[in-house]
Amino acid sequence: MSEILDNTTETVPEVSLPLNGTENTELENSVKKPKRQPQLPVNDYDLVAVNKSMLPKWDENILPLVWTKKTEVETMVLQYAESLRNRNTTGASRGSITSSLTAAHKEADKSIEHVKNKLFEIVGSKAEAIVRYREFGIVKEKTYKFPQAREARAASFDVLIDALATYQIEDFAYGKAYWTALKEQYNSLLEQARSVDGSVSTKVGSLNYNRTFVRKFLNSFVQLIKANYPDEWKTKLRDFGFQKEKY
């Protein structure tokens, strides 16, 4: 009896997978795909580091690339590092300008309430004051205030200053002198922001060009190593400074 039991094999029923429907999709999604580490770094600084590590070790006489030369690559890597530094240095000043613009923005929102109150005193009713708000550069954006868009707000300062003269209220605390000074400060900050944004945009264009070249070169070099060392290409790449665990 025990021998019969020992020799008996358990039959495992076959499991048929659905050919369509949500069950198949859920099964596919439940299977965890292994994460594939990038062969090249994504970060700009890591890309520069890999190039600086591998270029001194690359003998183009032994491992040549037809489409480029080592001297060209070295030049492009230097330009890449320089454009990266310039982009970051130029962009760093944008934060303080933005902060000052935000402060001036809030001050204008707070101070225009004094003008609205003054207008109410002159015309005698809130409804009549609201009718005249546009003469003072005030628009309705949920509430009555200056436009939120910075360029439109800068233009509204001129409209407001003209209205103060028209209604002969130039000399009170929030009159012509106050708004003229705030307008000049705001316009100066806007001009600085435009200048920085333009410089950053130019430098980003150069950075993108350099990055594209460098990535193209590194991808080509990786394929070159794989073609020449089919059995030990991973070790060779590590020797050249391609260490995926570090990026």
Secondary structure in CASP SS format (residue, H / E / C, confidence):
PFRMAT SS
TARGET T0000
AUTHOR 0000-0000-0000
METHOD secondary structure of the structure
MODEL  1
M C 1.00
S H 1.00
E H 1.00
I H 1.00
L H 1.00
D H 1.00
N H 1.00
T C 1.00
T C 1.00
E C 1.00
T C 1.00
V C 1.00
P C 1.00
E C 1.00
V C 1.00
S C 1.00
L C 1.00
P C 1.00
L C 1.00
N C 1.00
G C 1.00
T H 1.00
E H 1.00
N H 1.00
T H 1.00
E H 1.00
L H 1.00
E H 1.00
N H 1.00
S H 1.00
V C 1.00
K C 1.00
K C 1.00
P C 1.00
K C 1.00
R C 1.00
Q C 1.00
P C 1.00
Q C 1.00
L C 1.00
P C 1.00
V C 1.00
N C 1.00
D H 1.00
Y H 1.00
D H 1.00
L H 1.00
V H 1.00
A H 1.00
V H 1.00
N H 1.00
K H 1.00
S H 1.00
M H 1.00
L H 1.00
P H 1.00
K H 1.00
W C 1.00
D C 1.00
E C 1.00
N C 1.00
I C 1.00
L C 1.00
P C 1.00
L C 1.00
V C 1.00
W C 1.00
T C 1.00
K C 1.00
K H 1.00
T H 1.00
E H 1.00
V H 1.00
E H 1.00
T H 1.00
M H 1.00
V H 1.00
L H 1.00
Q H 1.00
Y H 1.00
A H 1.00
E H 1.00
S H 1.00
L H 1.00
R H 1.00
N H 1.00
R H 1.00
N H 1.00
T H 1.00
T H 1.00
G H 1.00
A H 1.00
S C 1.00
R H 1.00
G H 1.00
S H 1.00
I H 1.00
T H 1.00
S H 1.00
S H 1.00
L H 1.00
T H 1.00
A H 1.00
A H 1.00
H H 1.00
K H 1.00
E H 1.00
A H 1.00
D H 1.00
K H 1.00
S H 1.00
I H 1.00
E H 1.00
H H 1.00
V H 1.00
K H 1.00
N H 1.00
K H 1.00
L H 1.00
F H 1.00
E H 1.00
I H 1.00
V H 1.00
G C 1.00
S C 1.00
K H 1.00
A H 1.00
E H 1.00
A H 1.00
I H 1.00
V H 1.00
R C 1.00
Y H 1.00
R H 1.00
E H 1.00
F H 1.00
G C 1.00
I C 1.00
V E 1.00
K E 1.00
E C 1.00
K C 1.00
T C 1.00
Y E 1.00
K E 1.00
F C 1.00
P C 1.00
Q C 1.00
A C 1.00
R H 1.00
E H 1.00
A H 1.00
R H 1.00
A H 1.00
A H 1.00
S H 1.00
F H 1.00
D H 1.00
V H 1.00
L H 1.00
I H 1.00
D H 1.00
A H 1.00
L H 1.00
A H 1.00
T H 1.00
Y C 1.00
Q C 1.00
I C 1.00
E C 1.00
D C 1.00
F C 1.00
A C 1.00
Y C 1.00
G C 1.00
K H 1.00
A H 1.00
Y H 1.00
W H 1.00
T H 1.00
A H 1.00
L H 1.00
K H 1.00
E H 1.00
Q H 1.00
Y H 1.00
N H 1.00
S H 1.00
L H 1.00
L H 1.00
E H 1.00
Q H 1.00
A H 1.00
R H 1.00
S H 1.00
V H 1.00
D H 1.00
G H 1.00
S H 1.00
V H 1.00
S H 1.00
T H 1.00
K H 1.00
V H 1.00
G H 1.00
S H 1.00
L H 1.00
N H 1.00
Y H 1.00
N H 1.00
R H 1.00
T H 1.00
F H 1.00
V H 1.00
R H 1.00
K H 1.00
F H 1.00
L H 1.00
N H 1.00
S H 1.00
F H 1.00
V H 1.00
Q H 1.00
L H 1.00
I H 1.00
K H 1.00
A H 1.00
N H 1.00
Y C 1.00
P C 1.00
D C 1.00
E C 1.00
W H 1.00
K H 1.00
T H 1.00
K H 1.00
L H 1.00
R H 1.00
D H 1.00
F C 1.00
G C 1.00
F C 1.00
Q C 1.00
K H 1.00
E H 1.00
K H 1.00
Y C 1.00
END
